[in-house]
Amino acid sequence: QEYTALKLKVLEWAPEAAEAVKSKIPEGASVYLVPATLRPETMYGQVCCFVGPSLTYGVFKASEKEYFVITERAARNMAYQGIFEKDGMPEKAADIRGSELIGTLVHAPLSFHPEVRVLPMESVLATKGTGVVTSVPSDSPDDYAMVTELAKKAEFYGIKKEWAELEIFPIIQTPTSDLLAPYLVKKLKIASPKDAKQLLEAKELTYKEGFYQGVLKVGDFKGEKVEVAKPKVREQLIKKGEAFAYSEPENKVVSRSG
Ligand code: ZZB
């Protein structure tokens, strides 16, 4: 899978995360949460960043001035791909549990909401991408179902309700809707993130219709077909230093060839 890894700069740590990294990151260095996405063209619609609350993340030294919060597994894959300044497995400055990251404020490149919170999502897999997921409810049924759930049960999830209530703007126009994911979640009567089977169906429909029939409604490539705009948005993010290419082996085993 060829992902786009996005750099979400930490602006303000949640209290427990601050404790975990205290005196472990040098003065003047930036730390980024780094979600892996297949849909760079939707980044205008980011409203939060998901981590698995029970997963463990490392804070890895990517260069003198930059640290990445990702899973150990992703760090190993990135090392094989020459993403870090130095060869080999990068230095790990700290370990952080996903639950400790909840509430951290990050900068989301391209988003209409430049500052978003880190929120919990149980279904985040440790075995895929970086274990960090950026959330675009307008175009991802899983994300729409999750933010709806978080807003409904904010107290249960230990978050502030308003963190999960950022406005969801239309990003991509398709023949069916300009808010395809919310539309499908309602149409398929998906009541919660636990409706896995219907969510999978909704996800497949969203990918297909979005890619083949979608037109961007916003940004520098407004009016262009998603097929055409996708690589352009990606290139733009990479040029600005806000993203980089990250691929991972199809099988979930980390092979020597990485
Ligand atoms: C932003 C985004 C916007 C995504 C969208 C999708 C969509 P896949 O393999 O088909 O699910 N993702 C990445 N890593 C993980 C993980 N560790 N655990 C759970 N989910 C993960 O596609 C990969 C997508 O799954 C990624 O692209 C990411 O969410 C999520 F509008 O990033 B995406 C219709 C989907 N729309």
Boltz pocket constraint, residues with backbone or C-beta under 6 A from the ligand:
constraints:
  - pocket:
      binder: B
      contacts: [[A, 36], [A, 37], [A, 38], [A, 39], [A, 42], [A, 123], [A, 124], [A, 125], [A, 126], [A, 127], [A, 128], [A, 129], [A, 130], [A, 131], [A, 132], [A, 133], [A, 134], [A, 135], [A, 136], [A, 138], [A, 139], [A, 140], [A, 141], [A, 202], [A, 203], [A, 204], [A, 206], [A, 207]]
      max_distance: 6.0
